[in-house]
């Protein structure tokens, strides 16, 4: 009888494959190690902690990925590098992702990196400003007047019934966030257009701010995503899933033990850890903006948020985004890998986080 059972198992193994073995309790062999260049639009650090934590804990290597993490100068440059074939995957701001796709660069957005807005308009807590229309006649501070976030804000203001060129004055305040906090406090500007990570710095310098755009469903837009070139997505699907799974595990690890994740990131980017209190605040903000849209669904994209973003980008306004050709968002953004990327032993990751020794 035993030899018959063994024969049946031997005959069925090829048909089941690694995924089925995992489902029924087996452990599939790790895929062959393969090098992938993954690009970031900004420096390595807490802003992109899931990739660094996944690399330091060996999650990416467990997926067969030899990760070559490189930094380029912004999301536009990242799209150009992907188009030139100099990398296989990258983390890109959603507006640039749309623009690149509209211009013919072919990739798939497969893992939603940030699940809330990258930029929001913020004001002092007692300011009589609760919606974008209230900015009429006000000054809005930003880092400089050439940044990619301003065309989108102008489109949002126009949709709110304002003429951005006439009703709002944009003020360049430079890259030092304490200057932004001071300008707001002194009334030089009445609002700031801030990225989530710069918000942490401004609030550290000047106190908690009120968000004008955070609670409006219409203004909840696709923010930042992870893409793989179309060829890689098609030919190296298991590795694309693997990168997403590694980031999901790293994010869960960090949620389970933030102190452990911060200790890991201190080794990766020590310059961000000179002030422990600020580092903790910064890291907590990263956890909030990377929190999955649904429990256990790391990487899940909001297709509606992509549609809303495209609608705003198509609004003709001063300093237009250049979104003159609409794209089929469903051809660009996919959630078809989400279940596979989240197929891992979550309790084992939580246990590893709890037991982590610095």
Sine and cosine of phi, psi and omega as CSV:
sin_phi,cos_phi,sin_psi,cos_psi,sin_omega,cos_omega
0.00,0.00,-0.66,0.75,-0.04,-1.00
-0.89,0.46,-0.62,0.79,-0.02,-1.00
-0.92,0.39,-0.50,0.86,0.03,-1.00
-0.93,0.36,-0.67,0.74,0.04,-1.00
-0.88,0.47,-0.69,0.72,0.00,-1.00
-0.88,0.47,-0.61,0.79,0.00,-1.00
-0.92,0.40,-0.67,0.74,0.01,-1.00
-0.89,0.46,-0.70,0.71,0.02,-1.00
-0.87,0.50,-0.70,0.72,-0.01,-1.00
-0.89,0.46,-0.59,0.81,0.00,-1.00
-0.95,0.30,-0.54,0.84,-0.07,-1.00
-1.00,0.09,-0.41,0.91,-0.08,-1.00
-0.80,0.60,-0.73,0.68,-0.01,-1.00
-0.87,0.49,-0.55,0.84,-0.04,-1.00
-0.96,0.28,-0.54,0.84,-0.03,-1.00
-0.96,0.29,-0.77,0.64,-0.01,-1.00
0.97,0.24,0.09,-1.00,-0.09,-1.00
-0.86,0.51,-0.66,0.75,-0.06,-1.00
-0.89,0.45,-0.69,0.73,0.00,-1.00
-0.92,0.38,-0.63,0.78,0.04,-1.00
-0.86,0.51,-0.67,0.74,0.02,-1.00
-0.89,0.46,-0.64,0.77,-0.02,-1.00
-0.89,0.45,-0.60,0.80,-0.06,-1.00
-0.99,-0.14,0.31,0.95,0.15,-0.99
0.98,-0.19,-0.15,0.99,0.03,-1.00
-0.98,0.18,0.23,-0.97,0.01,-1.00
-0.89,-0.46,0.94,-0.33,-0.05,-1.00
-0.91,0.41,0.48,-0.88,0.05,-1.00
-0.92,0.38,0.58,-0.82,0.04,-1.00
-0.89,0.45,0.62,-0.79,0.03,-1.00
-0.92,0.40,0.36,-0.93,0.03,-1.00
-0.84,0.54,0.62,-0.78,-0.01,-1.00
-0.91,0.41,0.76,-0.65,-0.03,-1.00
-0.64,-0.77,0.68,-0.73,-0.05,-1.00
-0.99,0.11,0.71,-0.70,0.08,-1.00
-0.73,-0.68,0.73,-0.68,0.10,-0.99
-1.00,-0.03,0.85,-0.53,0.01,-1.00
-0.89,-0.45,0.79,-0.61,-0.10,-0.99
-0.98,-0.21,0.57,-0.82,0.13,-0.99
-0.89,-0.45,0.56,-0.83,0.00,-1.00
-1.00,0.06,0.00,1.00,-0.10,-0.99
-0.47,-0.88,0.15,-0.99,-0.13,-0.99
-0.88,0.47,0.47,-0.88,0.10,-1.00
-0.90,0.43,0.72,-0.69,-0.01,-1.00
0.22,-0.98,-0.33,-0.94,-0.07,-1.00
-0.86,0.52,-0.54,0.84,0.01,-1.00
-0.82,0.57,-0.49,0.87,-0.01,-1.00
-0.80,-0.59,0.61,0.79,-0.15,-0.99
-0.85,0.53,-0.54,0.84,-0.05,-1.00
-0.84,0.54,-0.59,0.81,0.00,-1.00
-0.94,0.34,-0.69,0.72,-0.02,-1.00
-0.93,0.37,-0.68,0.73,0.02,-1.00
-0.90,0.43,-0.66,0.75,0.03,-1.00
-0.88,0.47,-0.60,0.80,0.02,-1.00
-0.95,0.32,-0.70,0.71,-0.04,-1.00
-0.92,0.40,-0.55,0.83,-0.02,-1.00
-1.00,0.05,-0.03,1.00,0.04,-1.00
0.99,0.12,0.15,0.99,-0.02,-1.00
-0.90,0.43,-0.65,0.76,-0.05,-1.00
-0.93,0.36,-0.61,0.79,0.00,-1.00
-0.93,0.37,-0.56,0.83,0.08,-1.00
-0.87,0.50,-0.44,0.90,0.02,-1.00
-1.00,0.00,0.11,0.99,0.02,-1.00
0.99,0.11,0.26,0.97,-0.08,-1.00
-0.98,-0.22,0.85,-0.53,0.20,-0.98
-1.00,-0.04,0.99,-0.14,-0.19,-0.98
-0.99,0.12,0.85,-0.52,0.11,-0.99
-0.95,-0.32,0.99,-0.11,-0.08,-1.00
-1.00,-0.03,0.88,-0.48,-0.05,-1.00
-0.80,-0.61,0.40,-0.92,-0.04,-1.00
-0.91,-0.42,0.71,-0.71,0.11,-0.99
-0.87,-0.49,0.08,-1.00,-0.09,-1.00
-1.00,-0.02,0.97,0.24,0.09,-1.00
1.00,-0.10,0.22,-0.97,-0.07,-1.00
-0.94,0.35,-0.56,0.83,0.02,-1.00
-0.89,0.45,-0.70,0.72,0.04,-1.00
-0.90,0.44,-0.57,0.82,0.01,-1.00
-0.90,0.43,-0.70,0.71,0.04,-1.00
-0.86,0.51,-0.67,0.74,0.01,-1.00
-0.89,0.46,-0.63,0.78,0.02,-1.00
-0.92,0.39,-0.64,0.77,0.07,-1.00
-0.90,0.43,-0.67,0.74,0.01,-1.00
-0.89,0.46,-0.55,0.83,-0.03,-1.00
-0.99,0.14,-0.08,1.00,0.02,-1.00
0.99,0.17,0.34,0.94,-0.05,-1.00
-1.00,0.01,-0.04,1.00,0.04,-1.00
-0.39,-0.92,0.27,-0.96,-0.04,-1.00
-0.96,-0.29,-0.49,0.87,-0.04,-1.00
-0.57,-0.82,0.23,-0.97,0.02,-1.00
-0.14,-0.99,0.30,-0.95,0.08,-1.00
-0.97,-0.25,0.85,-0.53,-0.16,-0.99
-0.73,-0.68,0.60,-0.80,0.17,-0.99
-0.88,0.48,0.62,-0.78,-0.10,-0.99
-0.86,0.51,-0.67,0.74,0.02,-1.00
-0.85,0.53,-0.68,0.74,0.02,-1.00
-0.93,0.38,-0.54,0.84,0.06,-1.00
-0.88,0.47,-0.72,0.70,0.04,-1.00
-0.89,0.45,-0.72,0.70,-0.04,-1.00
-0.89,0.46,-0.70,0.71,0.01,-1.00
-0.88,0.48,-0.68,0.74,0.01,-1.00
-0.91,0.42,-0.65,0.76,0.02,-1.00
-0.89,0.45,-0.48,0.88,-0.01,-1.00
-1.00,0.01,0.07,1.00,0.12,-0.99
0.97,-0.24,0.02,1.00,0.07,-1.00
-0.98,0.21,0.81,-0.58,-0.12,-0.99
-0.97,-0.24,0.90,-0.44,0.07,-1.00
-0.47,-0.88,0.16,-0.99,0.05,-1.00
-0.87,-0.49,0.77,-0.64,0.13,-0.99
-1.00,0.06,0.95,-0.31,-0.20,-0.98
-0.91,-0.41,-0.22,0.97,-0.04,-1.00
-0.60,-0.80,0.91,-0.42,-0.01,-1.00
-0.95,0.31,0.92,-0.40,-0.12,-0.99
-0.99,0.17,-0.70,0.71,0.06,-1.00
-0.90,-0.44,0.72,-0.70,-0.09,-1.00
-0.97,-0.25,0.10,0.99,0.12,-0.99
-0.73,-0.69,0.13,-0.99,-0.05,-1.00
-0.84,0.54,0.63,-0.77,0.14,-0.99
-0.95,0.33,-0.68,0.73,-0.02,-1.00
-0.89,-0.46,0.62,-0.78,0.11,-0.99
-0.61,-0.80,0.39,-0.92,0.07,-1.00
-1.00,0.00,0.79,-0.61,-0.05,-1.00
-0.78,-0.62,0.54,-0.84,-0.05,-1.00
-0.68,-0.73,0.15,-0.99,0.09,-1.00
-0.89,0.45,0.49,-0.87,-0.09,-1.00
-0.83,0.55,-0.57,0.82,-0.05,-1.00
-0.99,-0.15,0.18,0.98,-0.01,-1.00
-0.93,0.38,0.64,-0.77,0.01,-1.00
-0.98,0.18,0.75,0.66,-0.04,-1.00
-0.76,-0.65,0.91,-0.41,-0.03,-1.00
-0.83,-0.56,-0.16,0.99,0.03,-1.00
-0.52,-0.85,0.26,-0.97,-0.07,-1.00
-0.87,0.49,-0.57,0.82,-0.01,-1.00
-0.88,0.48,-0.41,0.91,0.00,-1.00
-0.96,0.29,-0.09,1.00,0.01,-1.00
-0.99,0.12,0.01,1.00,0.02,-1.00
-0.86,0.50,0.80,-0.60,-0.01,-1.00
0.98,0.18,0.16,0.99,-0.05,-1.00
-0.96,-0.27,0.25,-0.97,0.10,-0.99
-0.97,-0.23,0.72,-0.70,0.00,-1.00
-0.89,-0.46,0.85,-0.53,-0.02,-1.00
-1.00,0.08,0.57,-0.82,0.08,-1.00
-0.52,-0.86,0.15,-0.99,-0.03,-1.00
-0.92,0.39,-0.81,0.59,0.11,-0.99
-0.48,-0.88,0.13,-0.99,-0.14,-0.99
-1.00,-0.02,0.15,0.99,0.00,-1.00
-0.93,-0.37,0.02,1.00,-0.08,-1.00
-0.94,0.34,0.46,-0.89,-0.06,-1.00
-0.94,0.34,-0.25,0.97,-0.01,-1.00
-0.97,0.23,-0.39,0.92,-0.09,-1.00
-0.94,0.35,-0.66,0.75,0.04,-1.00
-0.84,0.54,-0.63,0.78,0.02,-1.00
-0.92,0.39,-0.67,0.75,0.03,-1.00
-0.90,0.44,-0.64,0.77,0.04,-1.00
-0.86,0.50,-0.66,0.75,0.02,-1.00
-0.91,0.42,-0.62,0.78,0.04,-1.00
-0.91,0.41,-0.65,0.76,0.04,-1.00
-0.90,0.44,-0.65,0.76,0.01,-1.00
-0.90,0.44,-0.66,0.75,0.05,-1.00
-0.90,0.44,-0.48,0.88,0.01,-1.00
-0.99,0.16,0.05,1.00,0.08,-1.00
0.99,-0.13,0.17,0.99,0.00,-1.00
-0.98,-0.22,0.36,-0.93,0.18,-0.98
-0.99,-0.17,0.97,-0.25,-0.12,-0.99
-0.85,0.53,-0.54,0.84,-0.03,-1.00
-0.97,0.26,-0.42,0.91,-0.09,-1.00
-0.94,-0.34,-0.60,0.80,-0.17,-0.99
-1.00,-0.02,-0.29,0.96,-0.06,-1.00
-0.74,-0.68,0.66,-0.75,0.08,-1.00
-0.95,-0.32,0.86,-0.50,0.05,-1.00
-1.00,0.01,0.74,-0.68,-0.08,-1.00
-0.87,-0.49,0.84,-0.55,0.03,-1.00
-0.98,0.18,0.85,-0.53,-0.06,-1.00
-0.93,-0.38,-0.07,1.00,0.03,-1.00
1.00,0.08,-0.01,-1.00,-0.14,-0.99
-1.00,0.07,-0.11,0.99,-0.04,-1.00
-1.00,0.04,0.90,-0.43,-0.14,-0.99
-0.94,0.33,-0.43,0.90,0.07,-1.00
-0.91,0.42,-0.49,0.87,0.07,-1.00
-0.92,0.40,-0.63,0.78,0.04,-1.00
-0.89,0.45,-0.71,0.71,0.00,-1.00
-0.88,0.47,-0.65,0.76,-0.01,-1.00
-0.93,0.36,-0.65,0.76,0.01,-1.00
-0.88,0.47,-0.62,0.79,0.03,-1.00
-0.94,0.35,-0.69,0.72,-0.02,-1.00
-0.89,0.45,-0.63,0.78,-0.05,-1.00
-1.00,0.09,-0.07,1.00,0.03,-1.00
0.99,0.12,0.16,0.99,0.07,-1.00
-0.91,0.42,-0.53,0.85,0.16,-0.99
-0.75,-0.66,0.41,-0.91,0.01,-1.00
-0.96,-0.29,-0.12,0.99,0.01,-1.00
-0.43,-0.90,0.35,-0.94,0.05,-1.00
-0.77,-0.63,0.66,-0.75,0.14,-0.99
-0.99,-0.16,0.96,-0.29,-0.21,-0.98
-0.83,-0.55,0.62,-0.78,0.20,-0.98
-0.96,0.29,0.32,-0.95,-0.06,-1.00
-0.88,0.48,-0.61,0.79,-0.04,-1.00
-0.97,0.25,-0.58,0.82,0.08,-1.00
-0.94,0.34,-0.45,0.89,0.08,-1.00
-0.85,0.52,-0.64,0.77,0.02,-1.00
-0.85,0.52,-0.70,0.71,-0.03,-1.00
-0.93,0.37,-0.66,0.75,0.00,-1.00
-0.91,0.41,-0.69,0.72,0.00,-1.00
-0.92,0.39,-0.54,0.84,0.07,-1.00
-0.91,0.42,-0.52,0.85,-0.03,-1.00
-1.00,0.03,-0.47,0.88,-0.13,-0.99
-0.71,-0.71,0.06,1.00,0.03,-1.00
0.99,-0.16,0.19,-0.98,-0.08,-1.00
-0.88,0.47,0.62,-0.78,0.01,-1.00
-0.91,-0.41,0.36,-0.93,0.08,-1.00
-0.99,-0.11,0.71,-0.70,0.01,-1.00
-1.00,-0.06,0.79,-0.62,-0.03,-1.00
-1.00,0.05,-0.50,0.87,-0.15,-0.99
-0.95,-0.31,-0.07,1.00,-0.15,-0.99
-0.93,0.36,-0.56,0.83,-0.16,-0.99
-0.99,-0.15,0.04,1.00,0.01,-1.00
-1.00,-0.01,0.87,-0.50,-0.01,-1.00
-0.88,0.48,-0.60,0.80,-0.01,-1.00
-0.88,0.48,-0.48,0.88,-0.06,-1.00
-0.99,-0.15,0.14,0.99,0.11,-0.99
-1.00,0.06,0.95,-0.30,-0.16,-0.99
-0.88,-0.48,0.36,-0.93,0.17,-0.99
-0.81,0.58,0.63,-0.78,-0.21,-0.98
-0.88,-0.47,-0.93,0.36,-0.01,-1.00
-0.53,-0.85,0.68,-0.74,-0.14,-0.99
-0.72,-0.70,0.17,-0.99,0.08,-1.00
-0.92,-0.40,0.78,-0.62,-0.04,-1.00
-0.86,-0.51,0.41,-0.91,0.18,-0.98
-0.80,-0.60,0.63,-0.78,0.04,-1.00
-0.85,0.53,0.46,-0.89,-0.07,-1.00
-0.84,0.55,-0.65,0.76,-0.01,-1.00
-0.90,0.43,-0.70,0.72,0.00,-1.00
-0.92,0.39,-0.67,0.74,0.01,-1.00
-0.86,0.51,-0.62,0.78,-0.05,-1.00
-0.98,0.19,-0.69,0.73,-0.15,-0.99
-1.00,-0.03,-0.44,0.90,-0.08,-1.00
-0.84,-0.54,0.68,0.73,-0.10,-0.99
-0.82,0.57,-0.66,0.75,-0.06,-1.00
-0.90,0.44,-0.53,0.85,0.01,-1.00
-0.98,0.21,-0.56,0.83,0.08,-1.00
-0.90,0.44,-0.73,0.68,0.09,-1.00
-0.85,0.53,-0.66,0.75,-0.04,-1.00
-0.89,0.46,-0.66,0.75,0.03,-1.00
-0.91,0.42,-0.69,0.72,0.04,-1.00
-0.88,0.47,-0.67,0.74,0.01,-1.00
-0.90,0.43,-0.65,0.76,0.01,-1.00
-0.89,0.46,-0.67,0.74,0.03,-1.00
-0.92,0.39,-0.63,0.78,0.03,-1.00
-0.88,0.47,-0.71,0.70,0.01,-1.00
-0.90,0.44,-0.65,0.76,0.00,-1.00
-0.90,0.43,-0.62,0.78,0.01,-1.00
-0.93,0.38,-0.68,0.73,0.06,-1.00
-0.89,0.45,-0.65,0.76,0.06,-1.00
-0.84,0.55,-0.73,0.69,-0.03,-1.00
-0.92,0.40,-0.64,0.77,0.05,-1.00
-0.89,0.45,-0.60,0.80,-0.07,-1.00
-0.97,0.25,-0.52,0.85,0.00,-1.00
-0.50,-0.87,0.99,0.15,-0.02,-1.00
-0.84,0.54,-0.58,0.81,0.00,-1.00
-0.87,0.49,-0.64,0.77,0.01,-1.00
-0.91,0.41,-0.70,0.72,0.00,-1.00
-0.91,0.42,-0.62,0.78,0.04,-1.00
-0.90,0.43,-0.64,0.77,0.03,-1.00
-0.89,0.46,-0.62,0.79,0.05,-1.00
-0.91,0.42,-0.71,0.70,-0.04,-1.00
-0.93,0.36,-0.40,0.91,0.07,-1.00
-0.90,0.43,-0.55,0.83,0.06,-1.00
-0.96,0.29,-0.54,0.84,-0.05,-1.00
-0.98,0.22,-0.71,0.70,-0.09,-1.00
-0.67,-0.74,0.96,0.28,-0.09,-1.00
-0.87,0.49,-0.41,0.91,-0.03,-1.00
-0.91,0.41,-0.32,0.95,0.01,-1.00
-1.00,0.01,0.10,0.99,-0.16,-0.99
-0.82,-0.57,0.46,0.89,0.01,-1.00
-0.98,0.20,-0.41,0.91,0.02,-1.00
-0.85,-0.53,0.99,-0.15,-0.09,-1.00
-0.82,0.57,-0.63,0.78,-0.02,-1.00
-0.91,0.42,-0.69,0.72,0.02,-1.00
-0.91,0.42,-0.66,0.75,0.00,-1.00
-0.85,0.52,-0.69,0.72,0.00,-1.00
-0.90,0.44,-0.68,0.74,0.02,-1.00
-0.89,0.46,-0.70,0.72,0.02,-1.00
-0.87,0.49,-0.72,0.69,-0.04,-1.00
-0.92,0.39,-0.64,0.77,0.04,-1.00
-0.88,0.48,-0.62,0.79,0.04,-1.00
-0.90,0.43,-0.61,0.80,0.05,-1.00
-0.90,0.44,-0.66,0.75,0.03,-1.00
-0.88,0.47,-0.62,0.78,-0.01,-1.00
-0.91,0.41,-0.72,0.70,-0.09,-1.00
-0.97,0.23,-0.23,0.97,0.04,-1.00
-0.97,-0.25,0.08,1.00,0.01,-1.00
-0.88,0.47,0.75,-0.67,-0.06,-1.00
-0.89,0.45,0.51,-0.86,-0.02,-1.00
-0.91,0.42,-0.50,0.87,0.09,-1.00
-0.74,-0.68,0.56,-0.83,-0.01,-1.00
-0.82,0.57,0.75,-0.66,0.04,-1.00
0.96,0.30,0.22,0.97,-0.01,-1.00
-0.86,-0.50,0.84,0.54,0.03,-1.00
-0.87,0.50,0.70,-0.71,0.03,-1.00
1.00,0.00,-0.08,1.00,-0.03,-1.00
-0.92,0.38,0.80,-0.60,-0.02,-1.00
-1.00,-0.08,0.49,-0.87,0.11,-0.99
-0.99,-0.13,0.98,-0.20,-0.04,-1.00
-0.88,0.48,-0.60,0.80,0.03,-1.00
-0.88,0.48,-0.59,0.80,0.04,-1.00
-0.90,0.43,-0.56,0.83,0.07,-1.00
-0.93,0.36,-0.65,0.76,0.04,-1.00
-0.90,0.45,-0.68,0.73,0.01,-1.00
-0.90,0.43,-0.65,0.76,0.03,-1.00
-0.87,0.49,-0.71,0.70,-0.01,-1.00
-0.89,0.45,-0.62,0.78,0.02,-1.00
-0.88,0.48,-0.68,0.74,0.03,-1.00
-0.92,0.39,-0.65,0.76,-0.04,-1.00
-0.93,0.38,-0.37,0.93,0.00,-1.00
-1.00,0.05,-0.10,1.00,0.00,-1.00
-0.95,0.33,0.85,-0.53,0.03,-1.00
-0.94,0.34,0.85,-0.53,-0.02,-1.00
-0.39,-0.92,0.19,-0.98,0.04,-1.00
-0.86,0.51,0.67,-0.74,-0.03,-1.00
0.90,0.43,0.66,0.75,-0.10,-1.00
-0.82,0.57,0.46,-0.89,-0.05,-1.00
-0.95,0.30,-0.28,0.96,-0.05,-1.00
1.00,0.00,0.12,0.99,-0.02,-1.00
-0.99,0.12,0.99,0.17,-0.03,-1.00
-0.99,-0.14,-0.27,0.96,0.01,-1.00
-0.88,-0.48,0.88,-0.47,0.02,-1.00
-0.95,0.30,0.53,-0.85,0.03,-1.00
-0.88,-0.47,0.36,-0.93,0.10,-1.00
-0.99,0.12,0.97,-0.24,-0.09,-1.00
-0.84,0.55,-0.56,0.83,-0.03,-1.00
-0.94,0.34,-0.30,0.96,0.11,-0.99
-0.99,0.13,-0.38,0.92,-0.03,-1.00
-1.00,-0.06,-0.72,0.69,-0.13,-0.99
-0.96,-0.28,0.72,-0.70,0.00,-1.00
-0.72,-0.69,0.59,-0.81,0.14,-0.99
-0.93,-0.36,0.21,0.98,-0.12,-0.99
-0.94,0.34,-0.27,0.96,0.00,-1.00
-0.99,-0.15,-0.09,1.00,-0.16,-0.99
-0.86,0.52,-0.72,0.70,-0.02,-1.00
-0.88,0.48,-0.68,0.73,0.01,-1.00
-0.91,0.40,-0.65,0.76,-0.02,-1.00
-0.91,0.42,-0.45,0.89,-0.01,-1.00
-0.99,-0.16,0.21,0.98,0.01,-1.00
-1.00,-0.02,1.00,0.06,0.06,-1.00
-0.43,-0.90,0.18,-0.98,-0.03,-1.00
-0.99,0.16,1.00,-0.06,-0.07,-1.00
-0.89,0.45,-0.62,0.79,-0.02,-1.00
-0.92,0.40,-0.56,0.83,0.05,-1.00
-0.91,0.42,-0.61,0.79,0.04,-1.00
-0.92,0.39,-0.70,0.72,0.03,-1.00
-0.87,0.49,-0.65,0.76,0.00,-1.00
-0.91,0.41,-0.67,0.75,0.05,-1.00
-0.87,0.49,-0.65,0.76,0.01,-1.00
-0.90,0.43,-0.70,0.71,0.00,-1.00
-0.89,0.45,-0.58,0.82,-0.08,-1.00
-1.00,-0.01,0.00,1.00,-0.10,-1.00
-0.89,0.46,0.75,-0.66,0.03,-1.00
-0.95,-0.32,0.81,-0.58,-0.03,-1.00
-0.96,0.27,0.00,0.00,0.00,0.00
